[in-house]
């Protein structure tokens, strides 16, 4: 799978398979940044400026640089090979957009849940929606927090992950790092035994 963006706006004629994945996670966890970093084309962002009134409901958790919030979706594209292209749909993190998460899940092969180790519990709503729909996912911890990273097994237990579900860390600002996180999801989705594990879950 390619790690470097193609730089091409138009897809080559050889591309025959399109894969749709979601990038989900709580508010202010870095989803828009992740999609923008990984996309090989200028990403589509549907963002609005945050207001003082909105800040009451949408706490940026000390991120003073966050001045906008996604109100519909982020969209990006990444060509994985000469035949496969990945379409990424990032969603708003607030629970009031739950119906939008469910709508965007239609036709998705899976999802990457972006999480903050300092507020793990805020990822549970998203994960519940995915599990209710039977949509496989991987968890990527956006390593931008000042909180020390617990041992991997403690994190798996905190997220209550099944044994095969990938848990990785990444930096949403770094292309190589985001690519590796997305590859962990795609490889998991392509695992032949995934269907059986999902049925037994």
Buried (B, 14 or more C-beta within 10 A) or exposed (E): BBBEBBEEEEBEEEBEEEBBBBBBBBBBBBBBBBBBBBBBBEBBBBBEEBEEEEEEEBEBBEEEEBEEBBEBBBBBBBBBEBEBBBBBBBBBBBEEBBEBBBEBBEEBBBBBBBBBBBBBEBBEBBBEBBBEBEBBBBBBBBBBBEEEEBEEEEBBEBBEBEEBBBBBBBBBBBBEBBBBBBBBBBEBBEEEEBEEBBEEE
